[in-house]
Amino acid sequence: MAGDREEEPTAMGGDKLILRGMQFHGFHGVKQEEKKLGQKFVIDVDAWMDLAAAGDSDDISHTVSYTDIYRIVKGIVEGPSHNLLESVAQSIANSTLLKFPQISSVRVKVEKPHVAVQGVVDYLGVEILRCRKA
């Protein structure tokens, strides 16, 4: 269902739903301690779709509810363990595109703020962009 990696999908008019800073406790990672103890993950999602009808009508049926996307993210991040953040992000993107055919592209950023590295970092993470195949 997910498509090719592309630049930001501005050709669609630039309309998008934005969910920022969603925080969940999950058990993702390669290390056994990560799978046992878990840790905080911070997720951002951009979902591109035409929002003109919703803007004109002021009717929720002409858009996708933020809470529906939030539930997808929560279910995946708090669900079964993945080894890689890439897999967590891919699952969120694929599930979003599969459930909402009106969404043409989705960007998912997965941040892992508490990582065991020698040095100071705000977070480590991945960001993917998936577009629906034509």
N, C-alpha and C positions, 0 to 999 in steps of 0.2 A: 504494500500500500504506500509506504513512504517512497519518495522519489529521489531525484538527483540533488546533490549539493549545489547550491547556486548562491549568487550574491543576494543581498536583501531584496525581497520581492516588491520593489516599488512600482513595478509595471501594473500591479493590481490596484493602484490608487493609494497605497500606503495605509489603508484602514487596518487596524489590528486591535485585538483584545490584549491587555497587558496584565499579568499577574507577577508581582515582584516580592521577593523576600519571604516566600513560603518556607516555614521551618518545621522539620520533622525529625524524629529519632528513628534511625534505620540501622540495619546490620549488614551493610555492604562493605566489601573490601576483600583483599587477597589474604590478609593476615588473620590468623585464628582469633586473636583478641578482638578484632573489629567485628567478626561474626558473632562472638559471644557477648561482648559488652555493648556493642553498638556505639553510635555517635550521632551528633547533629549534622543534618544536611540542609542546605539552603537552596531553594529552587526558584528560578525565574522562567516564565513562559511568555512568549509572544505568539499569538495566533492570528494570522492574516485572513481576513474575510471582508466582503463588502458590507459595510455598516450603514449604507445610505438609507435602506428601507427602515431600519430600526430608528435611525435619526429622524426620518420624516414622520414615522407613525407613532413613535414613543411606545412601541409594543414589544414586549419581551420575546414574543414568538418569532420576531424578525431577526433575532440574534442568537448567540449561544450564551447561556448563563455562566458567569465566572465560577459559580459554585460547582457546576458540572465538571469543569476543567480541574478545579481544585480537588474534587473527589478522585479523579483519575490519578493525579499526582500523589495524593495522600495514600491511595491504595497501593501504588507501586513502591513508593519510598518506604512505607511502613510494612510492606508485604515481604514476600520471600526474598532471601539474600541473593545479591548479584556480586560477582567478583569485581567487576569493573564499573566505574562511573559511566563509561561509554554505553554500557548495556542498560543502566538505569535510564539514561537520557533517551536512548533509542526506544525503550519500552514506552516511555511517556509520549514521545512523538508519534509512534505507531498507533498507540491506543487513541490518542486525540484525533488523528486523521481518520482512523477507522470509524470512530463513533460519530464524528461530525463532518459529513460530506461537504458542508458549506465552507469549511476551513480549507484554504488552498495551500497554506504553508505554516509550519510551526518551528519556532526556535526554542530550544530548551537548554538552560544553563544549570549545571549541577555543581554546587560548591561544597567543599569539605573543609570547614574552618579549623578543625582541631586535628592536625596531622603531625606525626612524629618525624620532623625533619630537623636537621641541624641548621638553624637559621630562623629568621623572623619572616613570617608570611601572614597575610590576612587570610588567605585560603588557597587551596589547590582545587582544580576542577576541570570540567569540560563544558563546551558549548557546541551544540549541533544545530543545523538547519536542515529540515526535511520538507520537500515540496511534493505535493500530489502529482503523480504521473498523469500526463494528458491522455 
